[in-house]
Amino acid sequence: MARYKPRAKKLRLAKAMQHTKWAPLWIVPKMNRGLKRVHPSRYTRVKRSWRRTKTRV
């Protein structure tokens, strides 16, 4: 990748990095009503891994 990146490309890469994060921990009991212990990544909207899917930036 280039050493100097345009601002728009940096913003797209930053947004793609946010798609790898978990949901906040307070979401889990709210969604399950405290019934089950579930991993927070289940409730993230978009899941992306650097191995599985590549970003088309």
N, C-alpha and C positions, 0 to 999 in steps of 0.2 A: 504494500500500500504506500501511497505517496507520503512524503514527509510532511508537506504542508497541505492541509485539506481545506476546501472551501467551507464556509460557515454552514451552508445548507446541508452539506454532507455530514458535518459534525453533529448537527441537530438530529438528523435521521439516525445516525449511529447511537446517539444518546437515548433516543426513544426506543430503539431496538434493545438496548441494554436493560431498560425498565421492564421489558416483557419477560425477563427471566426471573423476576423476583416473586416471592411468596405474597400471599394476601396478609393483611395485618392480623395479628394473633387474636384480637378481640372479635374478629369476624366469625371464628370457628364456633364458639359457644352460641353466638347469636343465630347462626344458620342451623345448627343442630339442636338447639334448645337444651344443650348439656347432655344429650343422650349418648353420643358416641365420641370417641377421640379420633379425630381425622386430621391428616396432615394439611397445613395451611395452603400448600401449593394446589390443592384440589379446587380451591375457589378462585384462583387467578383466572383472568379472562383469556389471555393469550399465553400459551406456554411455548417457549422457544429454547432450544438447546443449540450450542455451538456445533455439536456433532450431527444432530438430526437434520435441522433445517438451516439453510444459509440465508443471510439477509441480502436482498437484491438492492444494494445501495450503490 
